Amino acid sequence: MAYKITDACVSCGSCAEQCPVEAISEGDGKYVIDADACVSCGSCAEQCPADAIEEG
């Protein structure tokens, strides 16, 4: 199941740097994960300082 970024995102970009498949991009006010590209590895969630990433 793909991960998703909640409204707790502080737009720091650390999640995008960790994504091995480049499924994360900057959206309007927060980063977003392309669910079709996400491989559910969890690297982004482990890196997020705001705990804003969860399995969706």
PDB file of N, CA, C and O in Angstrom:
ATOM      1  N   MET A   1       0.840  -1.178   0.000  1.00  0.00           N
ATOM      2  CA  MET A   1       0.000   0.000   0.000  1.00  0.00           C
ATOM      3  C   MET A   1       0.891   1.249   0.000  1.00  0.00           C
ATOM      4  O   MET A   1       1.843   1.334   0.777  1.00  0.00           O
ATOM      5  N   ALA A   2       0.591   2.184  -0.843  1.00  0.00           N
ATOM      6  CA  ALA A   2       1.387   3.404  -0.970  1.00  0.00           C
ATOM      7  C   ALA A   2       1.282   4.270   0.276  1.00  0.00           C
ATOM      8  O   ALA A   2       0.285   4.239   0.997  1.00  0.00           O
ATOM      9  N   TYR A   3       2.325   5.033   0.506  1.00  0.00           N
ATOM     10  CA  TYR A   3       2.330   5.982   1.613  1.00  0.00           C
ATOM     11  C   TYR A   3       1.662   7.274   1.177  1.00  0.00           C
ATOM     12  O   TYR A   3       1.534   7.544  -0.017  1.00  0.00           O
ATOM     13  N   LYS A   4       1.232   8.080   2.160  1.00  0.00           N
ATOM     14  CA  LYS A   4       0.672   9.397   1.853  1.00  0.00           C
ATOM     15  C   LYS A   4       1.213  10.401   2.858  1.00  0.00           C
ATOM     16  O   LYS A   4       1.591  10.043   3.974  1.00  0.00           O
ATOM     17  N   ILE A   5       1.244  11.648   2.450  1.00  0.00           N
ATOM     18  CA  ILE A   5       1.749  12.726   3.287  1.00  0.00           C
ATOM     19  C   ILE A   5       0.559  13.515   3.822  1.00  0.00           C
ATOM     20  O   ILE A   5      -0.294  13.966   3.058  1.00  0.00           O
ATOM     21  N   THR A   6       0.511  13.675   5.138  1.00  0.00           N
ATOM     22  CA  THR A   6      -0.605  14.365   5.778  1.00  0.00           C
ATOM     23  C   THR A   6      -0.372  15.877   5.806  1.00  0.00           C
ATOM     24  O   THR A   6       0.667  16.369   5.367  1.00  0.00           O
ATOM     25  N   ASP A   7      -1.355  16.593   6.326  1.00  0.00           N
ATOM     26  CA  ASP A   7      -1.262  18.046   6.439  1.00  0.00           C
ATOM     27  C   ASP A   7      -0.225  18.495   7.461  1.00  0.00           C
ATOM     28  O   ASP A   7       0.047  19.691   7.573  1.00  0.00           O
ATOM     29  N   ALA A   8       0.357  17.564   8.204  1.00  0.00           N
ATOM     30  CA  ALA A   8       1.412  17.902   9.160  1.00  0.00           C
ATOM     31  C   ALA A   8       2.742  18.195   8.464  1.00  0.00           C
ATOM     32  O   ALA A   8       3.706  18.601   9.114  1.00  0.00           O
ATOM     33  N   CYS A   9       2.798  17.994   7.162  1.00  0.00           N
ATOM     34  CA  CYS A   9       4.019  18.226   6.369  1.00  0.00           C
ATOM     35  C   CYS A   9       4.491  19.666   6.519  1.00  0.00           C
ATOM     36  O   CYS A   9       3.701  20.603   6.411  1.00  0.00           O
ATOM     37  N   VAL A  10       5.795  19.832   6.770  1.00  0.00           N
ATOM     38  CA  VAL A  10       6.391  21.159   6.909  1.00  0.00           C
ATOM     39  C   VAL A  10       7.185  21.549   5.658  1.00  0.00           C
ATOM     40  O   VAL A  10       7.913  22.542   5.672  1.00  0.00           O
ATOM     41  N   SER A  11       7.050  20.787   4.596  1.00  0.00           N
ATOM     42  CA  SER A  11       7.687  21.059   3.296  1.00  0.00           C
ATOM     43  C   SER A  11       9.208  21.190   3.370  1.00  0.00           C
ATOM     44  O   SER A  11       9.797  22.051   2.716  1.00  0.00           O
ATOM     45  N   CYS A  12       9.835  20.332   4.168  1.00  0.00           N
ATOM     46  CA  CYS A  12      11.293  20.388   4.304  1.00  0.00           C
ATOM     47  C   CYS A  12      12.006  19.682   3.151  1.00  0.00           C
ATOM     48  O   CYS A  12      13.154  20.003   2.842  1.00  0.00           O
ATOM     49  N   GLY A  13      11.329  18.718   2.511  1.00  0.00           N
ATOM     50  CA  GLY A  13      11.910  18.022   1.367  1.00  0.00           C
ATOM     51  C   GLY A  13      12.764  16.816   1.695  1.00  0.00           C
ATOM     52  O   GLY A  13      13.270  16.158   0.786  1.00  0.00           O
ATOM     53  N   SER A  14      12.939  16.509   2.967  1.00  0.00           N
ATOM     54  CA  SER A  14      13.799  15.372   3.322  1.00  0.00           C
ATOM     55  C   SER A  14      13.233  14.046   2.814  1.00  0.00           C
ATOM     56  O   SER A  14      13.994  13.124   2.522  1.00  0.00           O
ATOM     57  N   CYS A  15      11.937  13.944   2.708  1.00  0.00           N
ATOM     58  CA  CYS A  15      11.321  12.714   2.208  1.00  0.00           C
ATOM     59  C   CYS A  15      11.656  12.490   0.737  1.00  0.00           C
ATOM     60  O   CYS A  15      11.965  11.371   0.326  1.00  0.00           O
ATOM     61  N   ALA A  16      11.594  13.554  -0.046  1.00  0.00           N
ATOM     62  CA  ALA A  16      11.870  13.449  -1.480  1.00  0.00           C
ATOM     63  C   ALA A  16      13.310  13.012  -1.734  1.00  0.00           C
ATOM     64  O   ALA A  16      13.586  12.270  -2.676  1.00  0.00           O
ATOM     65  N   GLU A  17      14.218  13.477  -0.888  1.00  0.00           N
ATOM     66  CA  GLU A  17      15.627  13.105  -1.031  1.00  0.00           C
ATOM     67  C   GLU A  17      15.843  11.616  -0.769  1.00  0.00           C
ATOM     68  O   GLU A  17      16.764  11.021  -1.329  1.00  0.00           O
ATOM     69  N   GLN A  18      15.010  11.008   0.069  1.00  0.00           N
ATOM     70  CA  GLN A  18      15.172   9.609   0.444  1.00  0.00           C
ATOM     71  C   GLN A  18      14.455   8.632  -0.478  1.00  0.00           C
ATOM     72  O   GLN A  18      14.757   7.438  -0.459  1.00  0.00           O
ATOM     73  N   CYS A  19      13.524   9.106  -1.273  1.00  0.00           N
ATOM     74  CA  CYS A  19      12.717   8.207  -2.106  1.00  0.00           C
ATOM     75  C   CYS A  19      13.550   7.582  -3.222  1.00  0.00           C
ATOM     76  O   CYS A  19      14.082   8.300  -4.068  1.00  0.00           O
ATOM     77  N   PRO A  20      13.672   6.243  -3.234  1.00  0.00           N
ATOM     78  CA  PRO A  20      14.502   5.575  -4.242  1.00  0.00           C
ATOM     79  C   PRO A  20      13.894   5.562  -5.649  1.00  0.00           C
ATOM     80  O   PRO A  20      14.597   5.298  -6.625  1.00  0.00           O
ATOM     81  N   VAL A  21      12.595   5.846  -5.755  1.00  0.00           N
ATOM     82  CA  VAL A  21      11.942   5.818  -7.062  1.00  0.00           C
ATOM     83  C   VAL A  21      11.433   7.196  -7.489  1.00  0.00           C
ATOM     84  O   VAL A  21      10.693   7.317  -8.466  1.00  0.00           O
ATOM     85  N   GLU A  22      11.833   8.225  -6.754  1.00  0.00           N
ATOM     86  CA  GLU A  22      11.459   9.603  -7.059  1.00  0.00           C
ATOM     87  C   GLU A  22       9.945   9.782  -7.195  1.00  0.00           C
ATOM     88  O   GLU A  22       9.470  10.440  -8.120  1.00  0.00           O
ATOM     89  N   ALA A  23       9.193   9.186  -6.259  1.00  0.00           N
ATOM     90  CA  ALA A  23       7.735   9.265  -6.278  1.00  0.00           C
ATOM     91  C   ALA A  23       7.198  10.479  -5.527  1.00  0.00           C
ATOM     92  O   ALA A  23       5.988  10.705  -5.500  1.00  0.00           O
ATOM     93  N   ILE A  24       8.088  11.262  -4.915  1.00  0.00           N
ATOM     94  CA  ILE A  24       7.658  12.389  -4.093  1.00  0.00           C
ATOM     95  C   ILE A  24       8.047  13.693  -4.771  1.00  0.00           C
ATOM     96  O   ILE A  24       9.175  13.867  -5.231  1.00  0.00           O
ATOM     97  N   SER A  25       7.076  14.609  -4.819  1.00  0.00           N
ATOM     98  CA  SER A  25       7.336  15.916  -5.420  1.00  0.00           C
ATOM     99  C   SER A  25       6.675  17.006  -4.585  1.00  0.00           C
ATOM    100  O   SER A  25       5.785  16.739  -3.777  1.00  0.00           O
ATOM    101  N   GLU A  26       7.124  18.225  -4.796  1.00  0.00           N
ATOM    102  CA  GLU A  26       6.573  19.349  -4.049  1.00  0.00           C
ATOM    103  C   GLU A  26       5.206  19.703  -4.611  1.00  0.00           C
ATOM    104  O   GLU A  26       5.049  19.928  -5.810  1.00  0.00           O
ATOM    105  N   GLY A  27       4.232  19.746  -3.732  1.00  0.00           N
ATOM    106  CA  GLY A  27       2.884  20.089  -4.150  1.00  0.00           C
ATOM    107  C   GLY A  27       2.508  21.471  -3.649  1.00  0.00           C
ATOM    108  O   GLY A  27       3.384  22.283  -3.349  1.00  0.00           O
ATOM    109  N   ASP A  28       1.232  21.744  -3.558  1.00  0.00           N
ATOM    110  CA  ASP A  28       0.726  23.034  -3.116  1.00  0.00           C
ATOM    111  C   ASP A  28       0.663  23.071  -1.593  1.00  0.00           C
ATOM    112  O   ASP A  28      -0.324  22.639  -0.999  1.00  0.00           O
ATOM    113  N   GLY A  29       1.705  23.581  -0.968  1.00  0.00           N
ATOM    114  CA  GLY A  29       1.732  23.698   0.483  1.00  0.00           C
ATOM    115  C   GLY A  29       2.326  22.514   1.221  1.00  0.00           C
ATOM    116  O   GLY A  29       2.622  22.615   2.411  1.00  0.00           O
ATOM    117  N   LYS A  30       2.507  21.394   0.537  1.00  0.00           N
ATOM    118  CA  LYS A  30       3.126  20.214   1.137  1.00  0.00           C
ATOM    119  C   LYS A  30       3.617  19.305   0.017  1.00  0.00           C
ATOM    120  O   LYS A  30       3.242  19.473  -1.143  1.00  0.00           O
ATOM    121  N   TYR A  31       4.448  18.356   0.374  1.00  0.00           N
ATOM    122  CA  TYR A  31       4.921  17.382  -0.609  1.00  0.00           C
ATOM    123  C   TYR A  31       3.837  16.331  -0.834  1.00  0.00           C
ATOM    124  O   TYR A  31       2.995  16.104   0.034  1.00  0.00           O
ATOM    125  N   VAL A  32       3.863  15.699  -1.993  1.00  0.00           N
ATOM    126  CA  VAL A  32       2.881  14.675  -2.336  1.00  0.00           C
ATOM    127  C   VAL A  32       3.596  13.435  -2.870  1.00  0.00           C
ATOM    128  O   VAL A  32       4.686  13.523  -3.436  1.00  0.00           O
ATOM    129  N   ILE A  33       2.966  12.289  -2.679  1.00  0.00           N
ATOM    130  CA  ILE A  33       3.510  11.021  -3.147  1.00  0.00           C
ATOM    131  C   ILE A  33       2.641  10.494  -4.283  1.00  0.00           C
ATOM    132  O   ILE A  33       1.420  10.407  -4.155  1.00  0.00           O
ATOM    133  N   ASP A  34       3.275  10.148  -5.380  1.00  0.00           N
ATOM    134  CA  ASP A  34       2.577   9.527  -6.506  1.00  0.00           C
ATOM    135  C   ASP A  34       2.326   8.069  -6.130  1.00  0.00           C
ATOM    136  O   ASP A  34       3.252   7.258  -6.118  1.00  0.00           O
ATOM    137  N   ALA A  35       1.087   7.742  -5.826  1.00  0.00           N
ATOM    138  CA  ALA A  35       0.743   6.398  -5.350  1.00  0.00           C
ATOM    139  C   ALA A  35       1.082   5.312  -6.365  1.00  0.00           C
ATOM    140  O   ALA A  35       1.385   4.183  -5.978  1.00  0.00           O
ATOM    141  N   ASP A  36       1.036   5.629  -7.643  1.00  0.00           N
ATOM    142  CA  ASP A  36       1.347   4.638  -8.671  1.00  0.00           C
ATOM    143  C   ASP A  36       2.841   4.328  -8.732  1.00  0.00           C
ATOM    144  O   ASP A  36       3.234   3.228  -9.122  1.00  0.00           O
ATOM    145  N   ALA A  37       3.667   5.291  -8.349  1.00  0.00           N
ATOM    146  CA  ALA A  37       5.114   5.098  -8.387  1.00  0.00           C
ATOM    147  C   ALA A  37       5.673   4.591  -7.061  1.00  0.00           C
ATOM    148  O   ALA A  37       6.744   3.984  -7.037  1.00  0.00           O
ATOM    149  N   CYS A  38       4.967   4.831  -5.963  1.00  0.00           N
ATOM    150  CA  CYS A  38       5.436   4.442  -4.625  1.00  0.00           C
ATOM    151  C   CYS A  38       5.588   2.923  -4.517  1.00  0.00           C
ATOM    152  O   CYS A  38       4.696   2.170  -4.908  1.00  0.00           O
ATOM    153  N   VAL A  39       6.732   2.483  -3.979  1.00  0.00           N
ATOM    154  CA  VAL A  39       6.989   1.051  -3.799  1.00  0.00           C
ATOM    155  C   VAL A  39       6.825   0.620  -2.335  1.00  0.00           C
ATOM    156  O   VAL A  39       7.191  -0.498  -1.970  1.00  0.00           O
ATOM    157  N   SER A  40       6.281   1.500  -1.512  1.00  0.00           N
ATOM    158  CA  SER A  40       5.967   1.213  -0.101  1.00  0.00           C
ATOM    159  C   SER A  40       7.177   0.760   0.705  1.00  0.00           C
ATOM    160  O   SER A  40       7.067  -0.129   1.549  1.00  0.00           O
ATOM    161  N   CYS A  41       8.324   1.367   0.447  1.00  0.00           N
ATOM    162  CA  CYS A  41       9.541   0.967   1.165  1.00  0.00           C
ATOM    163  C   CYS A  41       9.628   1.590   2.558  1.00  0.00           C
ATOM    164  O   CYS A  41      10.290   1.040   3.438  1.00  0.00           O
ATOM    165  N   GLY A  42       8.966   2.732   2.767  1.00  0.00           N
ATOM    166  CA  GLY A  42       8.961   3.372   4.071  1.00  0.00           C
ATOM    167  C   GLY A  42      10.130   4.299   4.348  1.00  0.00           C
ATOM    168  O   GLY A  42      10.212   4.870   5.436  1.00  0.00           O
ATOM    169  N   SER A  43      11.031   4.462   3.399  1.00  0.00           N
ATOM    170  CA  SER A  43      12.188   5.338   3.596  1.00  0.00           C
ATOM    171  C   SER A  43      11.765   6.768   3.902  1.00  0.00           C
ATOM    172  O   SER A  43      12.377   7.435   4.737  1.00  0.00           O
ATOM    173  N   CYS A  44      10.741   7.230   3.243  1.00  0.00           N
ATOM    174  CA  CYS A  44      10.277   8.599   3.446  1.00  0.00           C
ATOM    175  C   CYS A  44       9.740   8.797   4.863  1.00  0.00           C
ATOM    176  O   CYS A  44      10.036   9.800   5.512  1.00  0.00           O
ATOM    177  N   ALA A  45       8.958   7.844   5.331  1.00  0.00           N
ATOM    178  CA  ALA A  45       8.360   7.949   6.666  1.00  0.00           C
ATOM    179  C   ALA A  45       9.426   7.932   7.754  1.00  0.00           C
ATOM    180  O   ALA A  45       9.303   8.632   8.760  1.00  0.00           O
ATOM    181  N   GLU A  46      10.467   7.138   7.554  1.00  0.00           N
ATOM    182  CA  GLU A  46      11.552   7.077   8.527  1.00  0.00           C
ATOM    183  C   GLU A  46      12.311   8.391   8.593  1.00  0.00           C
ATOM    184  O   GLU A  46      12.818   8.755   9.654  1.00  0.00           O
ATOM    185  N   GLN A  47      12.398   9.103   7.489  1.00  0.00           N
ATOM    186  CA  GLN A  47      13.169  10.339   7.395  1.00  0.00           C
ATOM    187  C   GLN A  47      12.389  11.571   7.858  1.00  0.00           C
ATOM    188  O   GLN A  47      13.000  12.563   8.254  1.00  0.00           O
ATOM    189  N   CYS A  48      11.076  11.533   7.819  1.00  0.00           N
ATOM    190  CA  CYS A  48      10.233  12.712   8.073  1.00  0.00           C
ATOM    191  C   CYS A  48      10.347  13.203   9.520  1.00  0.00           C
ATOM    192  O   CYS A  48      10.004  12.471  10.447  1.00  0.00           O
ATOM    193  N   PRO A  49      10.833  14.451   9.722  1.00  0.00           N
ATOM    194  CA  PRO A  49      10.974  14.989  11.078  1.00  0.00           C
ATOM    195  C   PRO A  49       9.634  15.382  11.709  1.00  0.00           C
ATOM    196  O   PRO A  49       9.547  15.549  12.925  1.00  0.00           O
ATOM    197  N   ALA A  50       8.589  15.529  10.885  1.00  0.00           N
ATOM    198  CA  ALA A  50       7.284  15.930  11.392  1.00  0.00           C
ATOM    199  C   ALA A  50       6.311  14.757  11.556  1.00  0.00           C
ATOM    200  O   ALA A  50       5.149  14.960  11.908  1.00  0.00           O
ATOM    201  N   ASP A  51       6.782  13.535  11.303  1.00  0.00           N
ATOM    202  CA  ASP A  51       5.921  12.347  11.336  1.00  0.00           C
ATOM    203  C   ASP A  51       4.651  12.556  10.509  1.00  0.00           C
ATOM    204  O   ASP A  51       3.554  12.191  10.931  1.00  0.00           O
ATOM    205  N   ALA A  52       4.818  13.146   9.330  1.00  0.00           N
ATOM    206  CA  ALA A  52       3.678  13.489   8.476  1.00  0.00           C
ATOM    207  C   ALA A  52       3.399  12.473   7.381  1.00  0.00           C
ATOM    208  O   ALA A  52       2.571  12.723   6.505  1.00  0.00           O
ATOM    209  N   ILE A  53       4.081  11.323   7.416  1.00  0.00           N
ATOM    210  CA  ILE A  53       3.911  10.324   6.366  1.00  0.00           C
ATOM    211  C   ILE A  53       3.401   9.037   6.976  1.00  0.00           C
ATOM    212  O   ILE A  53       3.957   8.525   7.948  1.00  0.00           O
ATOM    213  N   GLU A  54       2.326   8.520   6.386  1.00  0.00           N
ATOM    214  CA  GLU A  54       1.723   7.293   6.897  1.00  0.00           C
ATOM    215  C   GLU A  54       1.310   6.392   5.743  1.00  0.00           C
ATOM    216  O   GLU A  54       1.177   6.834   4.602  1.00  0.00           O
ATOM    217  N   GLU A  55       1.113   5.128   6.065  1.00  0.00           N
ATOM    218  CA  GLU A  55       0.638   4.205   5.034  1.00  0.00           C
ATOM    219  C   GLU A  55      -0.804   4.570   4.716  1.00  0.00           C
ATOM    220  O   GLU A  55      -1.617   4.819   5.606  1.00  0.00           O
ATOM    221  N   GLY A  56      -1.094   4.594   3.430  1.00  0.00           N
ATOM    222  CA  GLY A  56      -2.406   5.073   3.041  1.00  0.00           C
ATOM    223  C   GLY A  56      -3.240   4.052   2.414  1.00  0.00           C
ATOM    224  O   GLY A  56      -4.378   4.331   2.037  1.00  0.00           O
TER     225      GLY A  56
END
